[in-house]
Each structure stands twice: as C-alpha cells, then as structure tokens.
Amino acid sequence: MSKKTGKGKSFDEEAFLDTLKTAFKENLHSVMIYGSYVSGNFVEGVSDVNILILIKEPLIKQIESFGISAHKMMRRHKITPLILTKSEFINSADVFPMEYLEIKDNKKVLYGEDETKTLALKSKNLRHQLEDRLRGNVTSLRQLIIASGGKEKILGNNLKNWFGSLNALFKGLLRLKGSTPVPSSGKDTVEKIGEVFQFDINPFLDFIKFRSGEKINPKILTHNLLASLENLVSIIDKMDFKP
C-alpha cells in the first residue's frame, strides 16, 4: 500500500519493505512507520517518513547492504530510518520515553510484531527527560540571543527554525499528565498545554503567528518565550512520580 498526501510520487510501502527483507533476510524482526505519516499531518515532499526498523542482530554488512539498495528511495521520499536491535529498543525505554511514546501512539506496523506493547515506559523517566530537554531549549534560546549580535533579522531567522523540538516536548508533557488524545497540530498542542499546566501560552501562540509570517518583534518575542519556558521548567521540576 502507498500513501499519497499532496503532490509528487507517493511512497511505496511494499517496495520499501521488500528492500528491507532482501537486505536483512531472516534477521529482520519488525518494521513500523511512525510520526506525521501516520498521525495525519504529513505533507509529501516536505515531511519525513519516519521508519523504525528492528533487527535481531546488528550485522554491519546487512546494514551496509540496506544503505546501498535503499539510498535512492530514502532520498526521494525523505525516509528517515531508525535501526535498532529488538533488545536495544526495549532496553532504552528508560532513556527515550518521550520518543517511544510518540511511536507507540502514532505508528503503523508494516511487518512483524508491535514491540511498543512490551515497552516499560515510566512517568518518572519521562519527567526527567522532559525537564532535561526543556532546560536545553532555555539554553538554546539564550544562545540565539547571543548569536544574533543584537540584530533582529538574524534573531528572527534563527528563531523560525526553533519550534520543531518544542512541539515534540509539549506532546510529551501532555502524555506525562495523562492528557489524551494528544493534538497533532502545533497550535492545538500549545492551547492544550496551557489548559493542562495553567501557565501563559501567549508567547507560543505569538511564535506560531510569527512563523506563519505575521510581523512580531523577534526580540520581544524571544524574551517572552524565555520567561514562559522558565516558568514551565519550574512547574515540571516540582512534579514527582513514584519509580
């Protein structure tokens, strides 16, 4: 089956799966597509096709063979493969709970077993990862201010590329609070975050408008984003969960 959203050649799931089977043979354990391709906001030619490929053993020659045979297809369709062994996937749930919850909630199994059902995803681990990433975003915003050298145009251009990771964090925060279903669009996610965590989301709504082309002073926007993010970090820091 292929998926077509927008213009251009559609991604052929069966052809890609055949390429995987040829490269990994009996070592292939399972294959899952996840992310925007499944959640409904996929734009062909713009969005990446995220694919989780679980293998039994990390045989380097097979991985090389797959890279050679699938190179053109991956480049044409913006395919981003994540190759892990089954044990690596299961045992890293405590390190990447945010990413794995996203896969669990938005995935399509193309081959093999749905290993997301066996993941041990704990709220305590998710909170620690989210706090770490949020603090990283605070740091990155401060770095953008420094790198701009006081020039609004440079700051504005850099700021427009900053939101992607934050949107993923917001989805993780909603899952941390047990607020489901998690919205797929950035604006809906921000509004839900404000409702659940009760803090000022206006800077993030302004940021979405800014990225859409609305004229907003980037310096003022960045300062407001920082204040709101720092408040959110404080809220998350006070949360506690049993192991």
N, C-alpha and C positions, 0 to 999 in steps of 0.2 A: 504494500500500500504506500502511496506517496502523499505528501502533504503539500498543498499549494495555497499560499497566502500572498496575494499581491502579484506583481509581475515577475517574469523570469522563469527559468527552468525549475521545476519542483524537485525536491529531494526525494530520491527513490530509496525508501527504507529497505526493501527486499534486496536491491542491488548492493547496498552497503553491508547488509547482514551476510550476504554471500561472500563478500570480500573478507569479512571477519572470519567466517567459517573456513575459508581457504587458507588464511594466514595462520590461524590458531588451532585449527582442526579440533581434536578431542580436548584440547587444553582450554577451550572457550567454555566458561561457566554460565554467564548470563549477560544480557545487553539491555540497557534501559535508556530511553530518551527522557530528558527532564528539562525543566525550565520553561521559558516562554513558548517554545514549540508545542508544549502540552497545555500550558495554562490559558492560552487563547489570545495573547497579545503579541504573537510572533509576526514579524514583518520580513518577508523573504528578501534576501539581498542585503538586509540591514542587521537583523538579529542573528546571533549564533545558534547553531543546532548543537546543544549540549548532549553528549552521549557518555554514559557510564558503561565501561567495558570491564567485566570481572573475569579474570582468568584463574586457573588453578595454580600454575607455577609461573614465575617471572622469567620465561625463557627469552633471552635477549634477541636471538636470531628470529624468532617469530614476531617480536615487536618490530624489528627492523624490516622484516618482510611486509608487515602490515603498513608501515610507513611508506614503503616504496609503492605498493599496489594501490593504496588509498589516497596518495598525495593529491592527485588532481581533483578527485571527488571532494576531498575535505576543503581544498582551497576554493573550489567553485561554489560550494554551498555553505561556507563559513562553519564547517563542522569542528567543534572543539571536543576531542576525545579525552576522557579521564580513565586511564588504565590502571587498575589495581588488582591485586590478588584478592580472592574472597576473604582470606584471613586479614589482610591489610584493611579492607573495608570495614569488617566487623570490629576489629580491634582499635580502630581510630575514631570510633563514635564519640569517645570522651573528649577528643581534640577538636573535631569539626561538627559539633551537634547542629549548628545553625545551617551549614550547607547540606547536611544529611537530612534534616527535617524538610528543607526545600525540595530535595529529591523525593523524599517519601510522599510529600503532599502533591507534587506535580511531576508525575512520571508515567511512562508507558513502557511496559515490558515487551521487548521485541523477541527475546529468546531467553530460555532458562527460567530459573526461579526468581521470585521477587525477594531479594535478600534484605530489603528495607524492613521487612516484617520481623527480622531477627535482631535488629539493632537495639542496643541498650542506650537510649537517649535520655539523659537525666537533666532535670531542670537546673541543678546546681552547676553542672558543666556548661550548660547553655548560658547561664547568667555570667559566669566568669569570662566566657568567650566574647559575649556581647559587650561587657564592660571594657575589655581589652580593646576591642575594635572601635568602640565609641571614643575612648581616650585617644586612640590613634587618629580618629577624624578631627578631634580637637587640635591635636598637634599638627596635622596636615593643613588645617585652615590657618593656623598661626604661621606656618611656613609659606603659605600662599601670600600672606600679607607681606612677609619679609621679601620674598622673591619678586614682588611687584614693584619694589622700589618706590612706592608711593604713587605709581601710575595706575589710574583707574582702568584704562583699556586693557592693560596686561592682567590686572587682577580679575577683571570681568571675563576675559577669555579663558583664564585658568579655572575660574570658578565654575564655568559651564560644564567642565568635564569631571566634576567632583561628586555629583549626586548618586551615581550608579551604586557604589558600595553602600551608601547610606540607606538607599531604598531596601537593600537586602537586610541591613541591620534592623530597620523598622519592622520588616516582616518577622524577623527573629524575635523581636521584643513582643509582638502580638502573640506569637506562639508561646513565649515564656509566660505570659499572663493567661494562656488558655483561651484567647480570643480568636475563635474560628467561625466561619472561614476567613482566611487571610485575603484581603483585596489584592487584585493583580496590578491595578494602575497605581502610579506614584501618588497622585492627589488623594485617591480614596484611602491609601495606606496611611498617609500623613494625617488625614482627618480622623481615622480610626485610632491612631496613636494618641492624638490629643484627647479623644474621648476616654480612652482606657487609662492613660497616665496622668491626665489632668495637668497639662503644662502648656505653655504658649507655643502654638504651632504656626503662628502668623509668619515668622521669618521663613519657614519651609514652604508655605504656600506662596509667599512672595518669590522665593527662589524658583519654584516651578514656573511662575509667570515670567521671571527673568530669562529662564532657559528657553521659553517659548517666544521670546523677542520683545517682551514689554520692557520699556526703559525704566530701570530702577538703579539708583546709585549703588555701584558694587561695594564701595567702602562701607556705607551704612548697612547694606545687606549682610556683608561678612561679619561685621560687629554684632549684628542682631542674631545671626546664626550661631556665632560662638557663645553668646550669652545663653541662648536656648539649649545648645548642646551641653554646655557645662552644667546647666540645671538638670538635664536629663541624666547625665552621668551620676550626679549626686543622688537622684532618685533610685537608679539601678544599684548603686553602691550600698544602699540601705536595705535592699531586698535580701532575704536569706531563705535558703531551702535546705531541707534535710538531705543528707547524702543518698 
